[in-house]
Amino acid sequence: MEQTTPDQVRGRWKLLLVLLVCASPLIFSYLTYYVIKPTGRTNYGTLIDPRQYPIPALGATTLDGKPLALESYKGKWLMLQAAPGECLQPCKDQLVAMRQLRLMTGKDRDRIERVWLVTDDNPLDTMLMKVIEGTHMLRVKPEAINAWLPVEPGGAVTDHLYLVDPHGNLMMRFPKSADPSKVKKDLGKLLKASAIG
């Protein structure tokens, strides 16, 4: 019977160690997926089934009364805020956050449009309009908006920031007083994963 030398034993341990190092990512991924099972959702905003919420005929007009359908912005990602013309501080904060979020997407900012759906005929604050320059402002009937945009239980349409995909389907709603850094992460993931818009 052949006797193993100390060099052969060391060689076998080295081979076993190399095999273990090579197999460790596979073993770790198996354990993570089947044993640890990550819980919770990975997105901050609430996903909405886009097939149920295509942009309806809202009868939207520009501030000077000319008809302009929200569908005319198809092909871009749309961040929406619905609020009356007398935009109080939470509304102002959300409109400014939309502006900042678009800027924070860097080279992808041209893929995003911002829209303020003004739900009444009140005049708008000119200082605010300067601050949010580049935001499209459309007047719409509140009934049309309330029939289209879903809200959190006990909430109102004006509480949320909404996201419409480039096909013209509502697909995400962010919570009241949304954290801009978390919204930015969701937006970044969507833009990275999507080749459209």
Order of alpha helices (4+ residues) and beta strands (2+ residues): alpha-beta-beta-alpha-beta-alpha-beta-alpha-beta-beta-alpha
